[in-house]
Amino acid sequence: MSNSVDRREFLKKALIAGTAVPAFTGALPLMPLEAASKSKSPNEKLNLASIGVAARAYANISGTKSENFVALCDIDSKRLEIASKEFPKADKYDDYRKVLDRNDLDGVLVSTPDHMHAPAAAAALRKGLPVYCEKPLTHSVYEARVLTDLAAKAGVATQMGNQIHATDNYRKVVEMVQSGVIGPVRRVHVWVGGGVRIEGERSKENNPPSYVNYDQWIGPAPFRPYNESHFHFNWRYWWDFGNGQLGDFGCHYMDLPFWALKLKYPKTVVAVGEKGHGGVNECPSLMKVDYEYEAREDLPPVHMTWYHGGWKPKGAEVYEKNSAVLFEGDDGRLLADYGTNKVFMEAGKEAKPVEPYLTRPQSHHIEWLDAIRNGTPTGSNFNYAGPLTETVLLGNVSYRVGQKKLEWDADNLKVTNVPEAAQYIKREYREGWTL
């Protein structure tokens, strides 16, 4: 048995023996690896596999290329050949399931289209492997809950790829909000400028390129004849494979209020939107989603609104931000984006300085690598990223059932007032595929 498997078994046994997993925090405790393997030191390179090798996948590979890539997987052999030139010793695959048959892996990066996140990540977690998975964590709400539960049982290092979570600015904003600089926050606005980028078409006949394993690319999604308008980056704007602009950026921008205000599951969700483009792909170019959260411990209820495609909260023009997060507190407002923040205090109120108390990781990727080696926490582990993803995706569920207000029973993973929402909470997989 390989050293990697030895270490995974060590972690599992330690977890079963009593390592606590909290119901919801930003830091999931893991057991350190330091004594798990006698022959592989913490300074030795980890054996990694990447499922997906181009675009965001390549960015994730670049963030972890200090390690030893032993397996590269992609359904596009042209992309795979390009990636393999940088890692000539890595074995090449077009089926992630064959990658996970290996017994020498220390971690897996999942950087596929949304609809393949959950099958690949779930399989890796069941093998006891640490996982880094692109955002949104999954394609459906049900899948997000499954990955959250699997990660807790596996007790391994996980990280969702909302890489801005690791930046100094986001951490400063969280510290300011949680330290009460602007007082209790009851209202948040989140807006993102972009919308749908393509006017998609459907094909009647299936003619994928010879270098593409198209059946594997489709995976559990409904079968659609190959068309460039839903392939590679364009998949983001089709419900079959992606989650539109909300799915693309929600886990980045909503991450900030979700973290700062210690949010988890919303009580109600209602979305309105407009298609705003030609073509037959139905993800909305313009969208507004209202989320209502109940009080949490000593924190008041929160109303958070998401906007994209050019829609913004009333008066937002004064801030001159194409994309931003605005916290409205009793004592002032705090405006932030990926790299900046600005406080606007009410008359007679003063913004007090805040001592930093959150860690500052070297990078989002290195934080995950450190967690594999040392058991140190990751900021966007699946215990945190799962509920965040559920929140984001519920906006799409509301839109798809006719822009109806959803009453969300998080304990039972059910919309209590709109029965037809069930088909979007958990969709049926294509024959031959399971989670």
Buried (B, 14 or more C-beta within 10 A) or exposed (E): EBBBBBBBEBBBEBBEEEBEBEEBEBBBBBBBBEEBBEEBEBEBEBBBBBBBBBEBBBBBBEBBBEBBBBBBBBBBBEBBBBBBEBBEEBBBBBBBEEBBEBEEBBBBBBBBBBBBBBBBBBBBBEBBBBBBBBBBBBBBBBBBBBBBBBBBBBBBBBBBBBBBBBBEBBBBBBBBBBEBBBBBBBBBBBBBBBBBEBEBEEBEEEEBEEEBBBBBBBBBBEEBEBBEBBBBEBBBBBBBBBBBBBBBBBBBBBBBBBBBBBBBBBBBBBBBBEBBBEBEBBBBBBBBBBBBBBEBEEBEEBBBBBBBBBBBBEEBEEBEBEBBBBBBBEBBBBBBBBEEBEBBBEEEBEBEEBEEEBEEBEBBBBBBBBBBBBBBBBBBBBBBBBBBBBBBBBBBBBBBBEBBBBBBEBEEBBBEEBEEBBEBBBBEBBEEEEB
